[in-house]
Amino acid sequence: MNWILKNKASIAAKQFLTLVALFGFMVMNHAQTLEDPDGSVELATQVKNHYQSGNWETGKKILDEGMKKYPKDSDLKMLSGRYFHQKKQYDKARYELKKALDFNAKNVDAKQILVNVESESKRYSSAICYVNELLEVNPYWKGLWQKKIELYEQQGNNVEANRLRKRLSQIYPKDTKIQQDYTYTTEMRANALRKSGRIDEAIALGTDLVKKQPDNPNHYLTLINDHLKAGDPYTAMTYAERGLNQFSGNIQLVNKKSGILADQKRYDELLPFLQEQMKYGNRGVLQEQYNYYLLEAARHAKDRDPSTLYGKIFDRSPGNEEAFNYVFNNAVGNQQYEEALHILTRYRRARGGSKNLSLKELMVYSRMGNISRAESLTKQLFTQYPGDADLKSAYVKILINEAKDLMADQRFDEAIPVWDLVKRYGDNESFKTADNALYNAFVELKDYNNALNTLNSIQLDDPDNPSLNIRKADLYFQLKRYEMALTSYEQAFTQVTEEQRVKYLAGYGEMLTVIVKELNEQFRYDESMTYVQRWLQHDPVNLTALKYAVNLAFQRKNPQEMKMYAQKGNDAHPDELYFKLKLMEIDTLDAENYAQVYNALQNELLENPYHQETIKAFAEISEKYSTYLIKNSRSEEAVAVADAALKYMPNQKSLRYTKGMAFEKLKKFDSAYAYQKSFDPSLLELQEFKQHLHYLKYKSFRNEIAVYHLRSRFGDQDILSTVSTLEYNRFGAKDTYTGRINYAGRDAGKGLQFQAEWFRNWDEKTRTKVDAAWASQFFPSIAVNASVYRDFPVLKGIEAELGAGFRKLPEGESLPNAVVGATKVLDPWRLNLRLNNFFLNGQWLYNVSTNVRYYLSSPKNYLTAIGSIGSSPDVDLINYQFYNGFSVLNSMVGAGFSHLITDSVSTGVLGTWYHYKSNDVSYRNLYNIYMNLNVSF
């Protein structure tokens, strides 16, 4: 063993030195590519070249001169240490190399030489430390790991060396040499442990070898032998089977398993196993084993079969009563009735006839189904012994025992005719016993009609027995004759005391639970409620019945009935939260009760913070209440309500979605996006939901740039007039600031209009907008507008607008105006109606306009239709000054769309047709196309 270790150590050392030299050469070559400002690198290279050529002394002289010039150069110190290591002057080498590390802690060459210095001077712990430092730099250097194993073995620490060798084999599972080394070492250790009697430790190593080399059958054989030596044949069997799974047909593994099974007398497993293995080869050897073990199995089985033993006794002595009883009963039990009669005849010849033998013969004929022979024998016995009551009693007793045995064996079909014979020949007590047994047999056979007939017969003798009515109820229940089943149960209630009635009510409730559940699954709620009401007539405070009544009333859409039963349940079970929750649920049918129910549930949760049904109900009412608050422009309250519920159900997606809707109403689009995106829509809603998320993302940006372009021409002229607009919007928490430049180019020149706008949300119900503009030409030279928007609860919620404006027209005329409007949202429709009042040169003019939008998925995706009529053009046309059709009939219709392309880009197109009276006899048409592109960021 020591020779092996030394040999391995020598090989590993050579490998290590080779790796060191190679590494040093690479470092040297690399160093030559670097800059050498002071010449120390070139000096070190000269020294290394002399060393490699074997000129150690020449190299040392050059080194000594260089060290005078560069006393703190780490590489020169390393080369000095290398010289002393070559000369076996370990103390000096150690000193120089440590100095090299002091000057450069990352000097790998110095650490590598130190490993050799310390190992050669037998300072193994220190050498291991340097190896560890090298491994920190290069953890996958196999040579270093092998060197570390060698050092541990030289140190005598075989435990750590073996642990590292095992670890190394796991790190490099495909390295053949490392695996062979580990396997060889482990086999040697295992052999040594076996010789020293430490079989458990040898088993542990053998198990590891099987795991490492599952394709080596010798490892399985060795491990099987070890477990057998340790007295553990069951584990040995396990490895034999594993080995055969890996090496099908291996004769040595087959022999091992065969031997173990034979030792344990498990011939019923051994024989099929040998037959199975023959298909893999070795048929001659295995057939010989099979024949041998087949004989052994037969001998083993025969020696243990009492029927064989008693049969031999009976053959030698047919009059032996014990042997006769056994072989006769065995033949009858195996339904070998002819054999049983033959045995009985031999015994009768040997011992003579008797009443008992005649009764046994009668029993055999009865079992054979030979009714005529059985009746004939019965008549013969009664003829022979007409006044012998014992004969009849013995006969009935045999029949009863036979029937009981059949019942115990669950051979109910065979037992029924035997019980009929008992009823025919037995006394009154036997008759009752047979009736009860027949009832049980019919029930076991699920022959409920015959069981019911039998039970009716029993009840004639005992009509006041309540348990018989309970049995009858069960039979009617099995026959699905539920009315009769319940009637039978209710009859039993009249036959018992109040104390017993409580116990019977439990069974009554269990039966009704099954009936009601079955009807509910078939959606037959009206029938189900009838049964529940019948249940409550007999047990008015039953918790389950009251819960069923509440749920069924809900399914039947009868809130009054639901409230009645929930109130009864709450009165009967004041500590049962279910009924309180249902009463609150009923209250939520009226939205005006949301706040009351919400507060009540919140208080209930303070007392029962972990009650899941209460938490679920609180979440549901919180969602409804939040939605109600949102619709009534109380979104701040809606957020607070949702937050309270989310404390108990933080991952409830629909509740989070509702909170996101509240944030959307509050114009907090970033928060709305964060909460709404976790919602799981249906497949039909998915696309629309994604578009809405795009809208929320779009609105969450703080900046928007928009480009608008209007192309306009009269129907009787092929001349285009255009207006282009560049707009910038800055969105704040409550304020939106807009800057807008309008440009118009016409035959007379160009015109610019500069406009500023401020929009503010004062609260959830009130908003204002103010804008002012100045223009050079083609636009009103001055334009100022202000509007107030307010939500009112009339017509289930409308937005009203009141505004005023002033324009200085290009001709110098002043045009003040006042506007009133209303907007109604009927999801997915938005309807807007405005009345603009203009005052020009003391004359009142008007324009009524409407804007209808159909939202597809979000406020940025819609179809729109517009129209207006009045004695003045609409306000947009006045702003763009395409024509001044005042004091004449003006009408307009238009249609368009808006589409959110991505979550930061939207576009829209709108086309309009204006029709107005140009003079006393003619009308003109003006066609416009508006196009826009908006980008948020």
N, C-alpha and C positions, 0 to 999 in steps of 0.2 A: 504493500500500500504506500509506504514511504517512497519507494522507487517511482511509483506512478506519479505521485505528487511532485517529486523532483523533476521527473521528465517533463511533466506539464509545465512546471515553473520555468524550466529552461526554454521550452518552446515559446511560452508566453513572453519571456524576457526578450528573446530574439525578435519576436514580433513587435514588441514595444519599442526596442531600440531602432528597428527599421522604420517604424512610424515616426519616431522622434527625428531621425535623420531626414526623412522625407519632408516632414513638417518644417525643419530648419532650413532645408534647401528652398522650399517654397517661400519662406519668410525672407531668406537672403535675396532671392530673385525679385521679390516684391520691393524689398528695400532699395534695390538698385534703381527702381523706377522713380523713387522719391527724390526730392531735392536734398542735397548734402552741403548745407551752407558752410560748415566748419571742417569738413573732411573726416569726421569720426566714422561715418558709415563706410567710406572707402577703406579706412584703417581696419575696421572690423571685418570687412570682406577679405582683406589680405590675410589676416590672422586665420580666418576660417579656411581659406584655401590651403594654407600651410598645414593646418590640422588635418584636413581631409587627405593631404598628400603624405601624411605621416611625419612631417617636419615639425614636431611638437616644440622643440627647443627654439627653433628659429621663430616660429610663431609667437612663442612666449617672450622672446626678446623684443620683438616689434610691439607686442602688447604692453610690456612694461614701459616702453618709451611713450606709447600712446596714452597710457593711464596717467603719466605725469602731466600731460597736456589736458587730458579730459578725465579728471579724477572721479567725476560723478556721472560718468556715462554708464547707463544700465547694461547695454550690450557688451561693453568691454569688461565690466565686472562679471557678466555671465560667462564670457570666454575664459576669464581667469579661473572661475570656478570649474569650468569644463576641463581645463588643463590639470588642476589638482585632482579632479575625479579620475582622469586618465592615469595619474600617478598614484592612485589609491590613497592620497593624502586627504582623508575625508573631512577632518576638522577644518583644514584650510579651505577645502572646496565648499563646505557648508557656509563658512564665514563669507566668502566672496559671493556666493549665490544669494545669500540673504541680503547682502548689500545691494546686489542688483535689483532685488525686489523692493528694497527701501527706496531706490531711485525711480523704479517703475513697477508698481504692483501688478501690472498686467503683462509682465515679461513671461510669456508662456515657456520659452526655452529654458529659463532659469528654473521654473517649477518642475519641468520634465527632468532636468538633470538632478534636481534635489530629490525627486522620487527615487532615482537610482542610488544616489549617495546614501539616503536614509535606509533603503532596503538592504544595500550591501553592508552597511554598518549595523544592520539588525535593529534599527530603530523603526519598527514597523508601524507603530501608531502615528509617528510623524509622517512617514511616507504616505500612509492612508489619507492624512489630512491634505497633503499636497495633491494627491489624486482627486480628492473631492473638489478642490479648488479648480483643477483642470476640467473636471466634469461639469462644473457650473458654466464654463465657457463653451464646452462642446459636450452636451449630455448624451449624444448618440455615438461616441467614439468607442467602438467595441474593444479596441486594444486596451484602453484605460480601464474598462470594466473587468477585462480578463486580468489585468495587472492587479486590480483591487482584490479580486478573488484569490490570486496567488499570494498577495501580502497577508490576507486573513489566514490562509492555510499555513504560511510560514510563521504566523503569530500563534498558531494553534487554535484559532477561533473557527473551528469547522462548522459550527452552527450558522454563523454569519456568512461564511463562505458558501455553504449550501443554499442559504436563503438567496444570496446574490446570484448564484448559478441558476437557480430556479427562475428568478426574476429576469435574468438575461435571456433565458430561453423563451420567456413570454414576450419580451420586447422584440426579439429576432426569431419569430416562429419559423421563418423560411431559411434560416442559416443552418445548413446541414451539419457543419462542424460543431457549432454550439449545441445543437440538439443531440448529436452523438455523444459529446462530452457529458452533457447532463444525464442522458440515459445510462451511459456506462457507469458514471459515478453513483447514480441512484441504485443501480443493480448491485454494485459492490457493497453499498451501505446496507441494502436490504438483506443480502446474503450474510453479512456480519451480524445483523440483528437476529436473523433466524438461528444462527449457530449459538448465539448467546441466550436464546430462549425468549427474546423480546418480540414475540410474534405480532402483538398489536401494532407496534411501531413499523414492523416490516409490512403489515397489511396497509398502513397509511401510505408508505412509499409505493407499494404495488398499485394501489388505487390511483395514485398520481401518474404512474407510468401508463396505466390503461387510458387515462384521460389524454395524456400527451401523445401516445402512440396507439390509437385504437385499432390500427391495422396490423398489429403484431399479436398473433394468437398465443405466443409463449407467455406474454404478460397475463392474459386471461387464465391460462393453465396454472401459472405460478400463484396468482391471487386466489383461485379456487382452492388449491392445495392449502394455502395459508389459512383460509377460513375454515376448512375442514379440520386442520390441526387445532384451530382455536375453538372447535366445538360449535361452529355456527353453520350448519348445513344449509340453512335457508338463504343466507346471504351468498353462500357458495353457489346455490342453485340459480340465484339471480344473475351472477356473473357468467354462469354457464349458458344461460339463455341469451344474455347479451352477446356473448361470444359467438353463439350459433347464428344470431341475427346478422353478425358481421361476416362470419365464415361458415356459410351454409354447408353442411355435410362434413365438416372437420371431424374425423373419426375420434381424435383424442377428446375433443369437447363433447362429442356424442357419448363416449364411454363414461366421462365424468358425470354427465347428467343422468345417464342410465344407472350408474352406481348409486347416486344419491337417492333417486326414486325407489330403487330396489331396497336400499337400507331402510327406507321409511314405509315400505310395503304399499307404495302408491302404484299398484299395477294397472289400475284403470287409466292412469296418465301415461305410464311407462310404455304399454303396448301400442297405443296409437302413435306415440312419439317415435318409436322404432319404425313403424310402418311409414310414417311421414318422411323419415330420414333416408329410407331406401331409394327414394327417387333422385338423391344426390350422388349415389354411388355406394361402393362397399356393400353391395347387396348380399353377397355370400356371408360375410361376417355378421352383418346385422340380422339376416334371416336366422342364423344359428342362435344369436342372442334372443331373438324374438321367440323361437321355439322353447328355449330354456325358460325364459321368464313367463311364458304362457302356462307352462306346466306348474311353475311355482305359484302363479296367481290362482290356478285351479285348486291346488292343494290348500292354499291359504283360505280361499273362500269356502271350500268344503268343510274345513275344520271349524269354521265359525257358523255354519248353518244348522240351527237346532232341528229343522225339519228332516234333514238328512239323518241326524243322530236318532231322533225319535222313530223315523221310518225303519231304520235298521233294527231298533228294539222291537217295533211292532211286527216286523217280518219274522223275527225269531220267536216272539211271544205275543200272538194275536190277542191273548186275554189280558194283557197289561193295561190296566185302566188309565194310568197317566199317559202312556204312549198313545192309546186309542183316542183319548180326549184331544191330544195335541194334533195328531195327524188328521182326525175327523174335522176339527175346527179349521185347520189349515186348508183342507180341501174345500170346505164350504166357503171360507173367506176368499179363496181364489176362484169361486164359482165353478169348481170341478165337482158338480153335483153327482155325476155318475160314479166318479171315484169315491165320493163320500158314501154313497149307498153301498159300494163294494166293500169299503172299510167297515161299515156298520154291519154288513152281512157276515164278514169274517169274525168280527167281535161277538156277534150274536151266536155264531156257531161255537165259539170258544167258551162263552160265558152263559149262553142261554138268553131267551127273550125277557123283556121287562117293559113296564109302562114307560119308563124314561126313554128307552131305546125306540119304542113305538112313537113317542112324541117327537124324538129327533128325526125319525123317518118322515113323520108328518110335516115337520118344518122344512125338510129338504124338498119334498114334493111341492110344498107351497112356494118355495123360492124358485123352483124350476118352472112354475106356472102351470103345473099339471093339476088343475083344479079338480077335475073328475077323480083322479087318483087320491088327492088330498081329502075330498069329501067322502070317498069310499072308505079310506082308512079311518076317518073320523067316525063314520057309522059303525065300522067294525069294532073300534075301540069302545064306543058306547054300548055296542051289543055285548061285548065281552065284559065290560064293567059298567053296567047301566046305572048303578047307584053310587058310583065312586066319584065323589066331589073332588077328591085330590087330583084325579086324572085331568079333570076339566081345569082345575086351578093351575096345575103344572103346565098344561098345554098353553093356557093363556099367559102364564108367566114367561114361557119360552118365547111366545110371540111378542110380548112387550119388550123383552130384552133384545130380541132380534130387531124390532122396529127402532129401538133406541140406538142400537149400533148403527143402523142405516142412517138415522138422523145425524148421529155424530160424524159419520163419513160424508154427510151432505148428499146422500143418495135418496133424496126426498121422493122421487117418482116411485122407487121401489118400496119405500116405507109406507106409502099411502094404502096399498092393498093389505099390508100386514095389519095396519091400524084398523082397517075395516073388519078384519077377522077378529081382532080384539073386541070391537064393539059387538060383533055377532055372538061371541062365546063368553065374553067376560061379564062380570057382575056390574052393578051400578057404578061402583067406584072406578072400575076399569073402563067403563063406558065414558065417564067424564074425562079420565086421563087421555083416552083415545081421541075424544073430541078436541081437547086442548092441543094435543099433538098434531092432529089433522089441521087445525087452524094455523099452527106455526109452519107446517109443511107447505100449505097453500100460499102463505105469505112469502115464504122463502122462494117459492116457484113463481111469485108474482101472479098467481091465479087468484085475484082478489074477489071475483064473483063467488067461487066455491068457498073461499075463506069467509065471505060475508054470510053465506048460507049456513056454514058451520057455526059461526058466531051467533046467528039467530037461534040455532038449536041450543047452544049453551045458555043464552039469555032467557030461554023459556023456564029453565030451572032456577035462575038467579036474576029476576027482573030488576031488583033494586041495587044491583052492583054498579056503581058509577064507572069503574074501570072498564066495564064491558062497553059502555057508551063511548068512552074515549077510544077504545080499540075500533069500534064501529066508525067513529069519526075519521080515524086514520085510513080505514079502508075506503070510505067514501072519498076522502081526499086523494088517495092514490088513483081512484077511478075518475077523478076530476069532477065528481058530483059535489061541488062545493057547498051548495045550499043544504044538502043532506048532511054533509060533514059538520057544518056549523050547528045545524039543528041538533045533532047527536051530542055535540059538545055542550050545547046549552041545556039539554036534558040532564046531563051530568051535574050541571050547576045546581039543579033543584034537589039533588040527592046527597049533597055534601054540606058540611058545616061551613061557616064563614071563613074559618081558618084554612080549611082544605080548599075552599073556593079560590083563595089567593094563589095557591100552587097551580090549580087547574087553569086559572086565567093566564098564567105564563105560557102554558102550552097552546092555549087558544090564540094568544097573541102571536106566537111563533108560526102557527098555521096561517093566520091572516096575513102575516108579513110576507110569506111566500106567495099567497094568492094575489095580494095587492101588487107585489113586485112584478109578477108575471103579467098582470093586466096592464101595468104601467109600461112595460116593455113593448106591449102591443098597442100602446096609445089608446087604450079603452078606459079613458079617465072617468067617464060618468059611472060605469060599472064599478070601477075601483073605489070611487067616492061612496057608493052605496054600501060596499063592504066595510069601509072605514067608519061610516056612520053607525053601522050595526055593531062594530067593534066598540065604539064609544058608548053605546047604550049599555053594554055590560061592564065596561071598564072606562068610565068617563074621564079619568085623569091619566090614562096611559100615555107616557111620553112619546113613544113611537107613533101611536095612533094619531095623536095631536099634530105631530110633525107631518105625517102623511096628509092629514086633513088640510093643513096650511099649504103644502106644496100642490096638492090636487086642486085646491081652490085657485091657486095661481095659474096652473095649467089650463083650467077651465075659464080663465079670465073673469073671475068673479071676486072683485076686491072686497065687497062687503062680507062675503062668506069667509074670505081669507082673514080679514080683520077680526071677525067673530071668533074663529078658531085660534088665531094668534093670541087674542085677549084671554080666551079660556086657558090656553097653555101657559100664559104668563101668570094668570091667577093661581093655577095649580102648581106651577114650578117657578116661583119668583127668582130662583137663583140660576135658572137656565137662560143663558144669553141668547139662545136661538130665537126665542119668541120676542124678546125685546128688539132684536135686530129686524125681525119680520115686521113688527109693528112700525118700526122706523122706515122700513122699505116701503110699506103702504103709504106712509105719510109723504114719501118722496114722489108719489104719483102727481102731487101738486107742487109745482116749482116754488111756490111761495113758502113751502115748508122746508126747503133745502137748508136754510140757515139753522132752523130749530133742530133738525135731525143731525146736522153736522156738529153742532155744539154738544148735543146729547151723546153722540158717539165719541167725541173727543173726551168728554168727561168719563165715559165708560172705559176708555183706554187708559186713563190715568189710574184706574183701579185694577184693570186687567191688561197690562201692557203687552202680554205675550199671547193673548187669545187670538188664534189665527182667524176664526170666523169674524170676530170683531174688527180685526185689522183689515180683512178683505172688504167688509161692509163699509168701513171708514174710507177706504180707498175709492170704492164705487161712488159713495155720496160726495166725496171730495171732487171727483172728476165731474160729476153732474153739476155740483155747485159752482165749480170753477168755470165750466162752460156757460152756465147761467150768468155769472158775473161778467164774463167776457162779452156776452151779447148785450149786456146792459151797461157797457162802457165802464166797468169797475175792474179793470184788468190788474191793477196793483193788488187789490184784495184777492183776485183769483190766483196770483202768484203765491201769496201768503198761504192760501188754503191748500194749494198743491204742495207747497213745501212741508206743511204740517203732515200730510199723508206720506210724502216721500221719506220722512224720517223712519217710518215703519216699513215701507216697501220701496227701498231706494232704486230698485231695478224694474219697477212697474212701468212698462213702455208706454201704455196708453195715457197714464198719468203724466209722465214726462212730456209726451206729445201735447197734452192739454196745457201744460205749463209753457211750452214753446209757443202755443197759439196766443197765450196771454202776452208773452214778450213781443210777438209779432204785432199785436194790437197796440202795444206801447211803443212801437217803432224801434224796439231793441232787437234789431235783426240778427246780430251776431249771436246773442243768447238764444233767440228763437231757432236759429240754425242748429246750435249745439244740442238743444233738447229734442227737436223734431227729427233729427237724422237717425236717432236710435229706434224709431218706430218701425214695425214690420207690416207693411201694407199687403193686401192680397195681390194676387197676380194681375187682376183686373185694374187695381189701383196703382200698380207699381210705376208705370210710366208717368202718370200724372203726378205721383208723389216725388219722383226724381226731378220733374220740371219745377215743382214748387220749391224743392230744396235749392235748385239753381237760382230761383227768384230770391230766396232768403240770403243766399250767398252774395248775390248781386247787390242786394240792399244793405248788406253788412259793410260794404266798402264805404270809405269816407269821401271819395272823390269820384266825379263823373264828368266826362267830356262828351258833348253831343254835337253832331253836325246835322243840320236840317236843310232841306232844299225844296223849294216850291217852284213848280213850273205851271204857268198859267197862259191861256190864250182864249180869245173870243171866238165864238162859233163862226162869225162872218169874216174873220181875218186870220191869215196864216202868219201871225206874228206872236212869238213867244215872249212872255215877260217872266223873269225869274227873281226870286229872293233867296239868298243863302244866309244861313245863320250858324254861328259858332258859339257854343254855350259851355260854361263851366259851372258845376255845382259842387258845393262843399257841405257835407251832411254832418251835423252835430247831434248831440243827444236830444235837443229840443229845437234847434234852429237849423235852417237850411239857407245858405247864401248862394245866390246865382248871379253870374255876370254873363251878359249876352250881347253879341254884336250882329246886327242885321245889315246885309249888303244888298242893294238893288242896282242893277245896271239897265239903263233904258236909253232911248234915242237922245234924250236931252242931257244925258250924263249919268253920273253915278250918285247914289245916296247911301249914307251910313247912319245907322241908329245905334246908340249905346244905351244899354238898359241894365239896371241893377234891381234885384228882387230879394226880399227877405220873407221867409215863411217860418212861422213859429207855432209849436204845439204848447199851448199854455197849460193844458191838462188833457185828460183823456177825452173830454167832451168839447173843448174849445180850441180853435185854431185861427190864425190870422195870416194874411198875405198882403204885403205892400210892395209895389214896384214903381220905379220912375225911369223915364227915358228921355233922351235928347237926340234929335236927328238933324242932318244937314238938309236933305230934300227927299222927296218921294215918300216920306213918312210924316206923321204928325211931328211938328218940331218939338213939342213938349207933350209928354203923356205921363199921367200919374194915376195909379189905381190902388184901392185898398178894399179888402173884403174880410169879413168875419164869418167863420163857419162854426156852427154849434149843433151838437146832437140833441135831439128831443125824443122822448119816449112815445110820442104819438105814432099811430099806425105801426106799432111794434118796432119803432126806431127809424127816424129819418135824420138826415143831415140838412140843416137849413143854411142858406147863404144870404148875407146882406152886404152890399158893397156900393162904392161910389167911385167915380173916376172923372178925369178931366183931360181933354186933348186940345191942342192948338193945331188946327188943320193947316195944310200948306198955304191955303189962300188967306190965312190970317183969321179965320173964323174960330170961335171958341165952341167946343162941344162937350159940355158936362153930361154925365150920365149917372144913373142909379140902377142897381141890379138887385133882384131878389131871385133866389133859386132854391131848389130842394133836390136831394138825392136819396134814393131808396135802393137798398141792396136786398135782392131776393135770390140768394145763391142758387144758380151761378150767374144771375142777371144783375146788372147795375143800371138803374134808370135815373137820368138827370133831366131836370126841366128848369129853364132860366127865362126870366123876363128882363130884358134890357130896356131902360127908359132913357132916351136921348132928348136933349133940349138944344135946338139949333135956331138961332135968330128968333127966339120967343116961341117957337113951334115945338110941340111935343111929338116925338117919334118913338116908335117901339119896335122891338124884335123879340119874338118868342122862339126859343131854340130847344131842341131835345137831343140827348146823346144816350144811346142804348148800347151797352156792352154785354157780350156773352163771354164769360171767363172760361177758358179751356182747362187750365191747370194752375194759373197764378195770375196776379194782377199785371204781369208783363206778357201774358199770352192770352189774347182775346180777339174776338171779332167785334166790329163796331158798326153802327148805322147812325147817321146824324141827319138832322133836318131843321129848317128854320123858316119863319115867315114873318113879315112885318113891313112897316113903312120905312124901315131903315135896313141897310145891309147888316149882317152880323158883325160883331166887334172885330173879328180877325180880319175881315175884308177892309174895314175902316183903317185898321193898323197898317195894312199893306197898300192902301190907296190905289187899288186897281180901277175902281170907278166910284163915283159919288152918286149913288142912286137914292137920294133922300126924297122923302115925300111921295114916293111911288111904291107900288107893290113889289116887294122882293121875296123871292122864295129860294130855298136851297135844299138839296138832298145829297147825301154822300154815304160812302161805305169804305171800310178798310180793315186792317188787322195790325196787331203788334205781336212780335215773336221774340222770345228769349233764346238766342242761339246757343250761348254758353252761360256759365255762371258769372260772366263779366261783360258780355256783349249782347245787345238787343237791337232790333230794327223794327221799322213799321212803314206802312204805306197807307195813304188815305186819298181817295178820289172824291171830288165834290163837283156839283153842277149848280151854278147860280142862274136864275132866270128873273129878269126884272124889266120893267117898262122904261124904255129909253125916251119915248115921246108919246104923243097922243095916240099914235096908230101902230107903233111897232114895239117889239120886245127884243131883247138881246140875251144871248147865252154866254156864260163864262165857265170854262172848264179848268179845274185845278187838280194837280197831283202833288201831294205832300210826301216827302220821303225823309226818313231820319235814321241815324246810326248812333247808338249810345254805347260808351265804353266806361266801365267802372274800374277803379283801382284803389 
